Amino acid sequence: MPIYVKDRQIVVPGEAIGEQGKIKIEGHVFRIGKKYYSKVLGVVTINEDAKVLRVIPLKGKYFPVEGHTVIGKIIDVGFTSWDVDINSPYTAVLPVSEVTSKPVTISRTDLSKILDVGDLILAKIVSFDLNKDPVLTIKESKLGKIPRGVLVEIPPQKIPRIIGKKGSMISMIKEMLGVELIVGQNGRIVIVGEDPYKVELAVLTIRKIESEAHTTGLTDRIKKFIEERLRT
């Protein structure tokens, strides 16, 4: 039975995907007669080994952009690279050459001693197109492993509200709570601080910004929100 799309193709709502046959069609799709259509703006993934085609929605997920700074989570360690979850339908790759400039003898080096599964990193996307996974680097200044902190995830499109105009919102949160905020353009934020209460309050503040991102006068309300809770 025919498939009308390719692996990694972006599809829009109502776009024809194909007809189910040797490959099973799953995910955010609907069927009319013999044909399947996408319900959402999404990306197609085709696993030829499992014979499964899926449509994964892009809404709420991060779509990689070259040059963006992202917070990634190591999900697999290979012989020459790491697989990294970047809150996207696409799994990113971090080659060993983008971690260290020192010579590495692959057969003798256990890469998990450098970065292991579960580790968080601040990385930059150096290349991406629809034909291959995003490639990351952590060799630049201020990039690398994030040794500690509390991870918060929000929709990527709301990250600009966390930062504020010319960094006004994020600066205010840092100054009032005495915490460090590491922000990724992929919708992830790591909060680092010594006072557990202030770290928790930073999490609540981010959640409040997330829920009220569409409103005006947000900076003043956030300032009042923090001040009131610091007095308690």
MDAnalysis code that builds the backbone (N, CA, C; Angstrom):
import MDAnalysis as mda
import numpy as np

u = mda.Universe.empty(696, n_residues=232, atom_resindex=np.repeat(np.arange(232), 3), trajectory=True)
u.add_TopologyAttr("name", ["N", "CA", "C"] * 232)
u.add_TopologyAttr("resid", np.arange(1, 233))
u.add_TopologyAttr("resname", ["MET", "PRO", "ILE", "TYR", "VAL", "LYS", "ASP", "ARG", "GLN", "ILE", "VAL", "VAL", "PRO", "GLY", "GLU", "ALA", "ILE", "GLY", "GLU", "GLN", "GLY", "LYS", "ILE", "LYS", "ILE", "GLU", "GLY", "HIS", "VAL", "PHE", "ARG", "ILE", "GLY", "LYS", "LYS", "TYR", "TYR", "SER", "LYS", "VAL", "LEU", "GLY", "VAL", "VAL", "THR", "ILE", "ASN", "GLU", "ASP", "ALA", "LYS", "VAL", "LEU", "ARG", "VAL", "ILE", "PRO", "LEU", "LYS", "GLY", "LYS", "TYR", "PHE", "PRO", "VAL", "GLU", "GLY", "HIS", "THR", "VAL", "ILE", "GLY", "LYS", "ILE", "ILE", "ASP", "VAL", "GLY", "PHE", "THR", "SER", "TRP", "ASP", "VAL", "ASP", "ILE", "ASN", "SER", "PRO", "TYR", "THR", "ALA", "VAL", "LEU", "PRO", "VAL", "SER", "GLU", "VAL", "THR", "SER", "LYS", "PRO", "VAL", "THR", "ILE", "SER", "ARG", "THR", "ASP", "LEU", "SER", "LYS", "ILE", "LEU", "ASP", "VAL", "GLY", "ASP", "LEU", "ILE", "LEU", "ALA", "LYS", "ILE", "VAL", "SER", "PHE", "ASP", "LEU", "ASN", "LYS", "ASP", "PRO", "VAL", "LEU", "THR", "ILE", "LYS", "GLU", "SER", "LYS", "LEU", "GLY", "LYS", "ILE", "PRO", "ARG", "GLY", "VAL", "LEU", "VAL", "GLU", "ILE", "PRO", "PRO", "GLN", "LYS", "ILE", "PRO", "ARG", "ILE", "ILE", "GLY", "LYS", "LYS", "GLY", "SER", "MET", "ILE", "SER", "MET", "ILE", "LYS", "GLU", "MET", "LEU", "GLY", "VAL", "GLU", "LEU", "ILE", "VAL", "GLY", "GLN", "ASN", "GLY", "ARG", "ILE", "VAL", "ILE", "VAL", "GLY", "GLU", "ASP", "PRO", "TYR", "LYS", "VAL", "GLU", "LEU", "ALA", "VAL", "LEU", "THR", "ILE", "ARG", "LYS", "ILE", "GLU", "SER", "GLU", "ALA", "HIS", "THR", "THR", "GLY", "LEU", "THR", "ASP", "ARG", "ILE", "LYS", "LYS", "PHE", "ILE", "GLU", "GLU", "ARG", "LEU", "ARG", "THR"])
u.atoms.positions = np.array([
    [0.855, -1.189, 0.000],
    [0.000, 0.000, 0.000],
    [0.898, 1.250, 0.000],
    [0.506, 2.328, -0.687],
    [1.401, 3.474, -0.855],
    [1.532, 4.347, 0.386],
    [2.741, 4.898, 0.571],
    [3.026, 5.909, 1.581],
    [3.359, 7.198, 0.836],
    [2.745, 8.298, 1.227],
    [2.872, 9.549, 0.482],
    [3.940, 10.488, 1.043],
    [4.544, 10.132, 2.159],
    [5.485, 11.033, 2.829],
    [6.822, 10.343, 3.050],
    [7.816, 11.142, 3.415],
    [9.147, 10.622, 3.690],
    [9.478, 10.787, 5.169],
    [10.460, 10.029, 5.625],
    [10.936, 10.165, 6.992],
    [11.415, 11.593, 7.228],
    [11.035, 12.180, 8.365],
    [11.393, 13.533, 8.804],
    [10.630, 14.637, 8.073],
    [9.689, 14.267, 7.244],
    [8.917, 15.285, 6.531],
    [7.969, 15.999, 7.486],
    [7.845, 17.319, 7.309],
    [6.881, 18.110, 8.077],
    [5.536, 18.046, 7.351],
    [4.470, 17.754, 8.106],
    [3.131, 17.670, 7.516],
    [2.194, 18.635, 8.227],
    [1.152, 19.043, 7.532],
    [0.172, 19.982, 8.087],
    [-1.142, 19.244, 8.319],
    [-2.029, 19.804, 9.140],
    [-3.319, 19.150, 9.373],
    [-4.073, 18.895, 8.071],
    [-4.561, 17.680, 7.925],
    [-5.312, 17.313, 6.734],
    [-4.474, 16.766, 5.599],
    [-3.148, 16.789, 5.749],
    [-2.283, 16.282, 4.681],
    [-2.329, 14.757, 4.629],
    [-2.436, 14.216, 3.427],
    [-2.493, 12.761, 3.248],
    [-1.143, 12.130, 3.593],
    [-1.177, 11.068, 4.395],
    [0.023, 10.375, 4.838],
    [0.273, 9.117, 4.018],
    [-0.787, 8.375, 3.795],
    [-0.647, 7.130, 3.045],
    [-1.784, 6.174, 3.363],
    [-1.608, 4.956, 2.905],
    [-2.580, 3.902, 3.155],
    [-1.897, 2.783, 3.936],
    [-2.549, 2.341, 4.992],
    [-1.929, 1.329, 5.845],
    [-1.856, -0.007, 5.123],
    [-0.692, -0.625, 5.215],
    [-0.490, -1.925, 4.593],
    [0.626, -2.631, 5.316],
    [1.773, -2.762, 4.649],
    [2.928, -3.385, 5.281],
    [3.487, -2.514, 6.413],
    [3.294, -1.193, 6.297],
    [3.718, -0.275, 7.358],
    [2.496, 0.207, 8.126],
    [2.546, 0.071, 9.459],
    [1.456, 0.507, 10.314],
    [1.544, 2.017, 10.509],
    [0.418, 2.701, 10.433],
    [0.384, 4.151, 10.584],
    [-0.232, 4.489, 11.943],
    [0.528, 5.238, 12.768],
    [0.100, 5.556, 14.126],
    [0.289, 7.037, 14.416],
    [-0.093, 7.419, 15.636],
    [0.128, 8.789, 16.086],
    [-1.077, 9.674, 15.844],
    [-0.814, 10.935, 15.598],
    [-1.873, 11.929, 15.447],
    [-2.378, 11.946, 14.004],
    [-3.138, 10.901, 13.683],
    [-3.673, 10.730, 12.332],
    [-5.153, 10.361, 12.413],
    [-5.844, 10.511, 11.294],
    [-7.216, 10.020, 11.185],
    [-7.381, 9.371, 9.811],
    [-8.416, 8.537, 9.703],
    [-8.604, 7.791, 8.454],
    [-9.938, 8.135, 7.811],
    [-9.903, 8.309, 6.511],
    [-11.112, 8.442, 5.704],
    [-10.997, 7.415, 4.588],
    [-11.889, 6.453, 4.602],
    [-11.786, 5.350, 3.650],
    [-10.514, 4.557, 3.906],
    [-9.683, 4.437, 2.906],
    [-8.434, 3.702, 3.048],
    [-7.249, 4.604, 3.365],
    [-7.454, 5.912, 3.262],
    [-6.334, 6.833, 3.413],
    [-6.242, 7.405, 4.831],
    [-4.987, 7.681, 5.262],
    [-4.711, 8.299, 6.547],
    [-4.220, 9.737, 6.339],
    [-4.646, 10.628, 7.245],
    [-4.302, 12.037, 7.162],
    [-3.767, 12.521, 8.513],
    [-2.930, 13.536, 8.477],
    [-2.397, 14.094, 9.717],
    [-3.439, 14.957, 10.406],
    [-3.523, 14.828, 11.739],
    [-4.405, 15.684, 12.533],
    [-3.742, 16.998, 12.915],
    [-2.430, 17.026, 12.839],
    [-1.673, 18.137, 13.434],
    [-0.565, 18.625, 12.507],
    [0.012, 19.773, 12.886],
    [1.295, 20.174, 12.320],
    [2.330, 19.304, 13.022],
    [2.992, 18.453, 12.264],
    [3.887, 17.498, 12.908],
    [4.997, 17.031, 11.993],
    [5.781, 16.120, 12.531],
    [6.885, 15.541, 11.782],
    [6.652, 14.039, 11.660],
    [6.977, 13.510, 10.491],
    [6.813, 12.076, 10.222],
    [8.082, 11.332, 10.636],
    [7.905, 10.230, 11.343],
    [9.022, 9.328, 11.618],
    [8.654, 7.956, 11.072],
    [9.576, 7.366, 10.336],
    [9.343, 6.037, 9.758],
    [10.410, 5.081, 10.272],
    [9.985, 4.085, 11.020],
    [10.877, 3.034, 11.502],
    [10.693, 1.826, 10.596],
    [11.615, 1.654, 9.666],
    [11.461, 0.583, 8.682],
    [11.635, -0.799, 9.301],
    [12.457, -0.883, 10.364],
    [12.647, -2.177, 11.029],
    [11.368, -2.632, 11.711],
    [10.716, -1.698, 12.424],
    [9.474, -2.031, 13.126],
    [8.254, -1.912, 12.217],
    [8.487, -1.368, 11.011],
    [7.417, -1.173, 10.040],
    [6.289, -0.304, 10.616],
    [6.707, 0.841, 11.194],
    [5.747, 1.764, 11.794],
    [6.023, 3.185, 11.304],
    [4.976, 3.880, 10.901],
    [5.039, 5.299, 10.561],
    [4.243, 6.057, 11.613],
    [4.836, 7.110, 12.171],
    [4.149, 7.916, 13.185],
    [4.181, 9.389, 12.796],
    [3.148, 10.103, 13.204],
    [3.127, 11.558, 13.098],
    [3.220, 12.115, 14.510],
    [4.287, 12.899, 14.783],
    [4.531, 13.471, 16.108],
    [4.258, 14.968, 16.038],
    [3.374, 15.478, 16.892],
    [3.050, 16.916, 16.832],
    [4.231, 17.790, 17.189],
    [4.355, 18.915, 16.487],
    [5.427, 19.870, 16.772],
    [5.023, 20.863, 17.852],
    [3.735, 21.061, 18.060],
    [3.274, 22.010, 19.075],
    [3.756, 21.559, 20.444],
    [4.379, 22.478, 21.174],
    [4.875, 22.148, 22.501],
    [6.253, 21.530, 22.488],
    [6.707, 21.133, 21.313],
    [8.047, 20.589, 21.171],
    [8.948, 21.616, 20.492],
    [10.222, 21.406, 20.660],
    [11.197, 22.333, 20.099],
    [11.617, 21.879, 18.708],
    [11.602, 22.819, 17.756],
    [12.086, 22.527, 16.411],
    [13.492, 23.111, 16.295],
    [14.494, 22.253, 16.056],
    [15.897, 22.707, 16.095],
    [16.211, 23.812, 15.089],
    [17.069, 24.734, 15.521],
    [17.534, 25.836, 14.682],
    [19.036, 25.976, 14.887],
    [19.781, 26.016, 13.810],
    [21.235, 26.201, 13.909],
    [21.559, 27.496, 14.655],
    [22.488, 27.399, 15.586],
    [22.886, 28.555, 16.368],
    [22.181, 28.692, 17.695],
    [21.091, 27.971, 17.893],
    [20.368, 28.037, 19.154],
    [21.159, 27.365, 20.281],
    [21.019, 27.911, 21.484],
    [21.578, 27.295, 22.680],
    [20.483, 26.486, 23.354],
    [20.748, 25.229, 23.651],
    [19.728, 24.332, 24.187],
    [20.257, 23.596, 25.417],
    [19.331, 23.158, 26.252],
    [19.667, 22.288, 27.369],
    [19.276, 20.876, 26.971],
    [20.265, 19.995, 26.938],
    [20.037, 18.621, 26.522],
    [20.265, 17.630, 27.647],
    [19.661, 16.460, 27.495],
    [19.833, 15.377, 28.465],
    [20.440, 14.178, 27.741],
    [21.546, 13.670, 28.240],
    [22.199, 12.511, 27.633],
    [21.310, 11.281, 27.792],
    [20.985, 10.617, 26.675],
    [20.120, 9.434, 26.745],
    [20.817, 8.160, 26.282],
    [21.992, 8.300, 25.653],
    [22.733, 7.108, 25.245],
    [24.192, 7.490, 25.001],
    [25.077, 6.554, 25.320],
    [26.506, 6.764, 25.138],
    [27.022, 5.766, 24.124],
    [27.626, 6.271, 23.036],
    [28.170, 5.400, 22.006],
    [29.679, 5.342, 22.073],
    [30.309, 4.883, 20.997],
    [31.765, 4.800, 20.944],
    [32.394, 6.112, 20.499],
    [31.659, 6.878, 19.704],
    [32.219, 8.129, 19.171],
    [31.329, 9.339, 19.430],
    [30.190, 9.143, 20.093],
    [29.267, 10.260, 20.300],
    [28.249, 9.910, 21.382],
    [27.476, 10.927, 21.745],
    [26.364, 10.768, 22.685],
    [25.058, 11.110, 21.970],
    [23.972, 10.410, 22.309],
    [22.635, 10.798, 21.871],
    [22.037, 11.698, 22.941],
    [21.404, 12.787, 22.494],
    [20.941, 13.810, 23.432],
    [19.478, 14.163, 23.170],
    [18.671, 14.105, 24.220],
    [17.276, 14.549, 24.158],
    [17.264, 16.071, 24.299],
    [16.717, 16.755, 23.291],
    [16.653, 18.222, 23.342],
    [15.197, 18.714, 23.323],
    [14.282, 17.880, 23.840],
    [12.866, 18.260, 23.900],
    [12.295, 18.481, 22.500],
    [12.669, 17.595, 21.594],
    [12.318, 17.740, 20.183],
    [11.945, 16.380, 19.604],
    [11.195, 16.362, 18.495],
    [10.987, 15.089, 17.808],
    [12.292, 14.486, 17.292],
    [13.336, 15.312, 17.193],
    [14.634, 14.864, 16.696],
    [15.605, 14.654, 17.859],
    [16.281, 13.517, 17.855],
    [17.339, 13.253, 18.828],
    [18.636, 13.862, 18.313],
    [19.293, 14.636, 19.156],
    [20.531, 15.297, 18.747],
    [21.736, 14.391, 18.977],
    [22.816, 14.697, 18.273],
    [24.063, 13.940, 18.386],
    [25.166, 14.883, 18.853],
    [25.906, 14.449, 19.849],
    [27.058, 15.213, 20.340],
    [28.314, 14.386, 20.066],
    [29.063, 14.702, 18.985],
    [30.282, 13.949, 18.663],
    [31.378, 14.242, 19.693],
    [32.250, 13.275, 19.907],
    [33.341, 13.476, 20.859],
    [34.230, 14.645, 20.427],
    [34.318, 14.890, 19.122],
    [35.138, 15.996, 18.613],
    [34.567, 17.359, 18.995],
    [33.273, 17.397, 19.391],
    [32.644, 18.647, 19.797],
    [32.587, 18.788, 21.319],
    [33.311, 17.886, 22.005],
    [33.375, 17.934, 23.467],
    [34.763, 18.331, 23.941],
    [35.770, 17.772, 23.297],
    [37.141, 18.028, 23.706],
    [38.050, 18.149, 22.499],
    [39.045, 18.996, 22.603],
    [40.037, 19.145, 21.539],
    [41.198, 18.180, 21.730],
    [41.225, 17.502, 22.887],
    [42.304, 16.561, 23.163],
    [42.099, 15.281, 22.358],
    [43.176, 14.658, 21.912],
    [43.040, 13.387, 21.186],
    [42.382, 12.320, 22.067],
    [41.454, 11.584, 21.501],
    [40.756, 10.537, 22.239],
    [40.920, 9.217, 21.492],
    [41.469, 8.226, 22.173],
    [41.573, 6.893, 21.594],
    [40.284, 6.153, 21.908],
    [39.429, 6.036, 20.885],
    [38.078, 5.524, 21.106],
    [38.079, 4.157, 21.773],
    [38.962, 3.275, 21.356],
    [38.952, 1.911, 21.883],
    [39.341, 1.857, 23.358],
    [40.001, 2.919, 23.843],
    [40.467, 2.902, 25.228],
    [39.697, 3.862, 26.131],
    [38.841, 4.611, 25.559],
    [38.156, 5.634, 26.332],
    [36.686, 5.271, 26.532],
    [36.285, 5.264, 27.771],
    [34.868, 5.058, 28.086],
    [34.212, 6.426, 28.139],
    [33.412, 6.758, 27.119],
    [32.847, 8.106, 27.039],
    [31.915, 8.420, 28.209],
    [31.380, 7.391, 28.862],
    [30.485, 7.633, 29.994],
    [31.217, 8.285, 31.168],
    [32.554, 8.209, 31.163],
    [33.320, 8.884, 32.215],
    [33.376, 10.395, 31.969],
    [33.084, 10.791, 30.733],
    [33.040, 12.221, 30.399],
    [31.620, 12.745, 30.578],
    [30.664, 12.099, 29.921],
    [29.242, 12.409, 30.066],
    [28.480, 11.092, 30.107],
    [27.575, 10.972, 31.073],
    [26.846, 9.714, 31.237],
    [25.347, 9.947, 31.034],
    [24.611, 8.847, 30.896],
    [23.161, 8.921, 30.731],
    [22.545, 9.672, 31.913],
    [21.687, 10.623, 31.604],
    [21.049, 11.436, 32.633],
    [21.696, 12.779, 32.864],
    [22.944, 12.951, 32.418],
    [23.623, 14.233, 32.590],
    [22.944, 15.316, 31.753],
    [22.913, 16.523, 32.300],
    [22.393, 17.676, 31.572],
    [23.550, 18.491, 31.014],
    [23.364, 19.009, 29.814],
    [24.388, 19.838, 29.196],
    [23.760, 21.095, 28.606],
    [24.552, 22.166, 28.589],
    [24.186, 23.362, 27.837],
    [24.994, 23.305, 26.552],
    [24.307, 23.242, 25.425],
    [24.968, 23.005, 24.139],
    [24.448, 23.970, 23.080],
    [25.178, 24.020, 21.979],
    [24.782, 24.843, 20.836],
    [24.570, 23.938, 19.632],
    [23.521, 24.209, 18.856],
    [23.256, 23.440, 17.640],
    [24.146, 23.992, 16.526],
    [25.045, 23.156, 16.017],
    [25.977, 23.618, 14.986],
    [25.505, 23.265, 13.580],
    [24.655, 22.250, 13.466],
    [24.108, 21.921, 12.142],
    [22.816, 21.146, 12.292],
    [21.916, 21.359, 11.341],
    [20.654, 20.613, 11.310],
    [19.973, 20.828, 9.973],
    [19.476, 19.736, 9.409],
    [18.534, 19.802, 8.296],
    [17.637, 18.577, 8.400],
    [16.614, 18.527, 7.565],
    [15.617, 17.467, 7.695],
    [16.141, 16.103, 7.277],
    [17.372, 16.041, 6.755],
    [17.926, 14.760, 6.326],
    [18.825, 14.111, 7.364],
    [19.129, 14.828, 8.444],
    [19.976, 14.250, 9.486],
    [19.675, 14.897, 10.826],
    [20.040, 14.200, 11.900],
    [19.771, 14.692, 13.245],
    [20.603, 15.936, 13.552],
    [20.123, 16.773, 14.498],
    [20.900, 17.944, 14.903],
    [22.246, 17.529, 15.493],
    [23.273, 18.307, 15.201],
    [24.604, 18.071, 15.754],
    [24.906, 19.186, 16.745],
    [25.394, 18.799, 17.928],
    [25.654, 19.752, 19.003],
    [27.146, 19.947, 19.233],
    [27.466, 21.050, 19.918],
    [28.813, 21.262, 20.421],
    [28.719, 21.803, 21.838],
    [29.733, 21.480, 22.667],
    [29.843, 22.102, 23.986],
    [31.250, 22.674, 24.172],
    [31.955, 22.870, 23.072],
    [33.338, 23.338, 23.139],
    [33.455, 24.844, 23.350],
    [32.385, 25.578, 23.095],
    [32.452, 27.037, 23.213],
    [32.346, 27.484, 24.669],
    [32.716, 28.719, 24.913],
    [32.674, 29.301, 26.258],
    [31.269, 29.233, 26.854],
    [31.200, 28.903, 28.128],
    [29.966, 28.830, 28.927],
    [29.111, 27.608, 28.604],
    [29.515, 26.803, 27.645],
    [28.789, 25.570, 27.355],
    [29.420, 24.417, 28.124],
    [28.683, 23.307, 28.230],
    [29.240, 22.126, 28.888],
    [28.252, 21.469, 29.821],
    [28.750, 20.586, 30.656],
    [27.913, 19.857, 31.602],
    [27.361, 20.798, 32.669],
    [26.085, 20.597, 33.002],
    [25.447, 21.338, 34.087],
    [25.473, 20.435, 35.311],
    [26.339, 20.700, 36.268],
    [26.560, 19.745, 37.351],
    [25.415, 19.598, 38.341],
    [24.608, 20.642, 38.494],
    [23.515, 20.555, 39.474],
    [22.437, 21.560, 39.129],
    [21.295, 21.427, 39.791],
    [20.200, 22.355, 39.569],
    [18.881, 21.638, 39.382],
    [17.810, 22.405, 39.382],
    [16.453, 21.884, 39.196],
    [16.006, 22.202, 37.775],
    [15.599, 21.178, 37.042],
    [15.179, 21.338, 35.646],
    [13.691, 21.636, 35.566],
    [13.346, 22.680, 34.814],
    [11.952, 23.048, 34.560],
    [11.742, 23.086, 33.050],
    [10.626, 22.542, 32.590],
    [10.309, 22.559, 31.159],
    [9.037, 23.356, 30.919],
    [9.075, 24.237, 29.926],
    [7.916, 25.011, 29.509],
    [7.854, 24.987, 27.985],
    [6.737, 25.399, 27.380],
    [6.692, 25.476, 25.918],
    [7.789, 26.397, 25.396],
    [8.556, 25.963, 24.391],
    [9.667, 26.777, 23.888],
    [9.281, 28.189, 23.479],
    [8.065, 28.353, 22.979],
    [7.649, 29.682, 22.507],
    [7.461, 30.675, 23.654],
    [7.480, 30.191, 24.896],
    [7.317, 31.088, 26.047],
    [8.649, 31.485, 26.684],
    [9.727, 30.956, 26.171],
    [11.049, 31.302, 26.701],
    [11.325, 32.811, 26.613],
    [10.953, 33.506, 25.513],
    [11.199, 34.960, 25.465],
    [10.556, 35.726, 26.621],
    [9.424, 35.240, 27.141],
    [8.769, 35.915, 28.269],
    [9.552, 35.693, 29.558],
    [10.208, 34.545, 29.678],
    [11.052, 34.290, 30.844],
    [12.251, 35.239, 30.831],
    [12.778, 35.490, 29.645],
    [13.939, 36.384, 29.512],
    [13.524, 37.838, 29.671],
    [12.412, 38.216, 29.032],
    [11.938, 39.595, 29.099],
    [12.676, 40.501, 28.125],
    [12.186, 41.741, 28.009],
    [12.816, 42.711, 27.111],
    [14.212, 43.049, 27.614],
    [15.195, 42.835, 26.757],
    [16.598, 43.090, 27.083],
    [17.036, 42.364, 28.365],
    [16.406, 41.204, 28.615],
    [16.785, 40.392, 29.774],
    [16.224, 40.893, 31.091],
    [15.198, 41.751, 31.038],
    [14.679, 42.381, 32.262],
    [14.047, 41.379, 33.229],
    [13.249, 40.449, 32.724],
    [12.545, 39.514, 33.604],
    [13.520, 38.558, 34.282],
    [14.395, 37.956, 33.508],
    [15.326, 36.985, 34.083],
    [16.285, 37.656, 35.073],
    [16.694, 38.881, 34.783],
    [17.579, 39.613, 35.690],
    [16.886, 39.889, 37.018],
    [15.615, 40.241, 36.951],
    [14.853, 40.522, 38.161],
    [14.726, 39.272, 39.033],
    [14.434, 38.148, 38.412],
    [14.300, 36.897, 39.166],
    [15.618, 36.530, 39.843],
    [16.707, 36.649, 39.093],
    [18.021, 36.328, 39.648],
    [18.356, 37.209, 40.845],
    [18.128, 38.516, 40.703],
    [18.484, 39.456, 41.758],
    [17.613, 39.293, 42.997],
    [16.312, 39.091, 42.806],
    [15.400, 39.003, 43.942],
    [15.550, 37.692, 44.707],
    [15.887, 36.620, 44.001],
    [15.934, 35.305, 44.646],
    [17.353, 34.790, 44.859],
    [18.341, 35.463, 44.291],
    [19.708, 35.018, 44.485],
    [19.982, 33.658, 43.869],
    [19.356, 33.395, 42.724],
    [19.550, 32.123, 42.020],
    [20.148, 32.389, 40.644],
    [20.687, 31.335, 40.060],
    [21.171, 31.390, 38.677],
    [20.176, 30.649, 37.797],
    [19.838, 31.235, 36.663],
    [18.934, 30.595, 35.708],
    [19.699, 30.305, 34.426],
    [19.791, 29.034, 34.088],
    [20.400, 28.617, 32.824],
    [19.249, 28.321, 31.867],
    [19.152, 29.094, 30.800],
    [17.982, 29.025, 29.918],
    [18.363, 28.473, 28.551],
    [17.616, 27.473, 28.115],
    [17.776, 26.927, 26.768],
    [16.623, 27.368, 25.887],
    [16.913, 27.625, 24.631],
    [15.859, 28.053, 23.704],
    [14.908, 26.925, 23.342],
    [15.194, 25.721, 23.859],
    [14.326, 24.563, 23.603],
    [13.302, 24.357, 24.709],
    [13.069, 25.378, 25.542],
    [12.010, 25.281, 26.542],
    [12.441, 24.696, 27.866],
    [13.736, 24.627, 28.096],
    [14.247, 24.079, 29.354],
    [15.025, 25.132, 30.122],
    [14.831, 25.117, 31.439],
    [15.502, 26.055, 32.329],
    [16.042, 25.273, 33.514],
    [17.287, 25.525, 33.890],
    [17.859, 24.918, 35.092],
    [18.064, 26.016, 36.122],
    [17.517, 25.794, 37.314],
    [17.624, 26.751, 38.415],
    [18.681, 26.254, 39.384],
    [19.663, 27.098, 39.664],
    [20.749, 26.742, 40.576],
    [20.755, 27.729, 41.730],
    [20.692, 27.216, 42.950],
    [20.709, 28.084, 44.120],
    [21.019, 27.312, 45.380],
    [21.400, 28.033, 46.424],
    [21.765, 27.413, 47.698],
    [20.571, 27.284, 48.636],
    [19.597, 28.183, 48.517],
    [18.434, 28.192, 49.401],
    [17.289, 27.410, 48.751],
    [16.910, 26.249, 49.327],
    [15.848, 25.423, 48.719],
    [14.527, 26.171, 48.553],
    [14.193, 27.039, 49.530],
    [12.931, 27.777, 49.425],
    [12.951, 28.722, 48.228],
    [14.073, 29.422, 48.035],
    [14.164, 30.364, 46.928],
    [14.212, 29.643, 45.576],
    [14.803, 28.461, 45.554],
    [14.785, 27.661, 44.328],
    [13.353, 27.239, 44.013],
    [12.632, 26.791, 45.031],
    [11.225, 26.408, 44.840],
    [10.386, 27.594, 44.391],
    [10.668, 28.760, 44.979],
    [9.944, 29.964, 44.592],
    [10.266, 30.357, 43.149],
    [11.496, 30.123, 42.714],
    [11.863, 30.386, 41.320],
    [11.070, 29.484, 40.376],
    [10.877, 28.233, 40.782],
    [10.069, 27.307, 39.973],
    [8.631, 27.818, 39.867],
    [8.051, 28.220, 40.992],
    [6.683, 28.752, 40.988],
    [6.582, 30.011, 40.143],
    [7.618, 30.837, 40.186],
    [7.637, 32.071, 39.395],
    [7.642, 31.763, 37.912],
    [8.448, 30.806, 37.507],
    [8.498, 30.408, 36.096],
    [7.149, 29.863, 35.644],
    [6.516, 29.066, 36.503],
    [5.199, 28.511, 36.158],
    [4.154, 29.620, 36.027],
    [4.275, 30.637, 36.860],
    [3.326, 31.756, 36.778],
    [3.532, 32.531, 35.474],
    [4.785, 32.763, 35.113],
    [5.068, 33.436, 33.840],
    [4.532, 32.608, 32.675],
    [4.737, 31.290, 32.750],
    [4.242, 30.390, 31.694],
    [2.734, 30.532, 31.516],
    [1.989, 30.550, 32.622],
    [0.523, 30.584, 32.536],
    [-0.017, 31.959, 32.161],
    [0.775, 33.024, 32.416],
    [0.292, 34.379, 32.157],
    [1.089, 35.091, 31.065],
    [1.794, 34.317, 30.253],
    [2.689, 34.891, 29.240],
    [1.961, 35.783, 28.238],
    [0.677, 35.541, 28.064],
    [-0.094, 36.288, 27.061],
    [-0.627, 37.615, 27.593],
    [-0.405, 37.903, 28.873],
    [-1.005, 39.083, 29.491],
    [-0.027, 40.263, 29.543],
    [-0.588, 41.456, 29.769],
    [0.241, 42.658, 29.894],
    [0.532, 42.939, 31.371],
    [1.542, 43.768, 31.624],
    [1.898, 44.118, 32.987],
    [2.475, 42.961, 33.784],
    [3.033, 41.988, 33.089],
    [3.479, 40.755, 33.746],
    [4.676, 40.997, 34.671],
    [5.609, 41.835, 34.244],
    [6.812, 42.051, 35.058],
    [6.461, 42.596, 36.439],
    [5.557, 43.574, 36.501],
    [5.155, 44.151, 37.789],
    [4.458, 43.112, 38.660],
    [3.618, 42.272, 38.060],
    [2.915, 41.247, 38.844],
    [3.887, 40.203, 39.376],
    [4.882, 39.856, 38.570],
    [5.869, 38.878, 39.012],
    [6.694, 39.441, 40.164],
    [7.058, 40.714, 40.071],
    [7.805, 41.353, 41.155],
    [7.007, 41.318, 42.452],
    [5.726, 41.649, 42.370],
    [4.854, 41.634, 43.552],
    [4.697, 40.209, 44.083],
    [4.569, 39.252, 43.175],
    [4.419, 37.833, 43.544],
    [5.625, 37.368, 44.369],
    [6.817, 37.719, 43.916],
    [8.035, 37.310, 44.626],
    [8.151, 38.041, 45.960],
    [7.897, 39.343, 45.956],
    [8.008, 40.127, 47.188],
    [7.091, 39.594, 48.283],
    [5.851, 39.270, 47.913],
    [4.889, 38.777, 48.904],
    [5.338, 37.468, 49.517],
    [5.916, 36.587, 48.710],
    [6.329, 35.276, 49.217],
    [7.645, 35.329, 49.976],
    [8.451, 36.307, 49.680],
    [9.688, 36.468, 50.452],
    [9.398, 37.014, 51.858],
    [8.255, 37.681, 52.006],
    [7.886, 38.242, 53.320],
    [7.282, 37.204, 54.247],
    [6.816, 36.082, 53.675],
    [6.145, 35.067, 54.497],
    [7.155, 34.191, 55.238],
])
